[in-house]
Amino acid sequence: MFPTLEDIAKRRRQLGLNQSELAKMAGVSQSLIAKLEAGTIDSSYTKVKTIFDILERVEAKTKIQERKVVPNEIIGIQKDEPILKVVKLMKEHGYSQIPVFNGKQSVGSVSEKTILRQILAGKDLDQISGLPTEDIMEEAFPQVGEDAPLSMISSLLQTYQAVLVAKKGQVVGIITKADLLRML
């Protein structure tokens, strides 16, 4: 089945492109893209094919880049393990945040900031280190499918410290801002 003209806007947005960027890549005017998306014009097959070819190339590039970003090993902590173990894992691996799991299910997160808040609240270091992780954990990192576009992941990283990548409901990777910077 051939893609429809309505697919142009949907795919363009998923890739985080505006109409002008897509038009420039395809060698057409922005107004042509706008008219195609609005359904107010029928364009030549050649121009529409070029636009879809560009979208496919950008999608392929995005997926290839994402696969370079996702580390294989997930370093996390179980919710009932003590904060002392969290701190050891962070030091050992050089991470500033890690996901918290209940079995294989992501249920929260802990960051250096989370632990520092406990210290600033006046809690004793020995008291904090013995607490179960679930007592101080924050909300879980968002999860995306393994085929999520890099633009979506980048957008999530503007709000969250990390994004978990899931395959068939199981977390298979984690992406942080540092991972994206390594790509440059």
Steps between C-alpha positions, in 0.01 A plus 500: 500500500634842405525774762239773475558874489367518857804294603733788411395717796490208742846371409647850483381576854625166634843588368489845657521681165313816412359558151788728398765244599326222306450729200868596495612135516259400222580800280141628496329805647361512852165604357487177295551297819229703676255453211571125477446460875179703485377299202442811289728398213590192302868500411699304248599145586868593477476774764294291740733202457799724574334621821431142615855395409636781717274401789616138473868602498456720807308219677772247418775734616313570824453130576864422423615781730271382777644149486847652551371681809329218691743324733455124532526467877244657731640604834212530742401424856216304655259710706575319826879534481671758723604847384860404582489255207360774274792727587750218438348425158505868404866536601604172338339579164530879501124556478309788654164321487373144481160336453329316784335165427250268663613179334523599132242783525633857521336667801715805571835671476773630728746775417780676680254787545251265670762393753626856556144612579493248784825641640374857467183397684723431800507122492809325637723333237487164683121523511477580127740225394291231671165610356341280233518671161121513469487737800669782310455408132339741258277432199612243245675610183273504194511196273499494122499216250824403332381658174425841657648785296802674643312830488245361750776376729678837482177674588445277804857562616422870526270413792634169635851391594475176305272305268456123520478305175267200506456205266178301542447656843847416631758775562796442268682832515531840657586826331628809680606845382862382523423218256368750245807722542728201430344475155638840397 
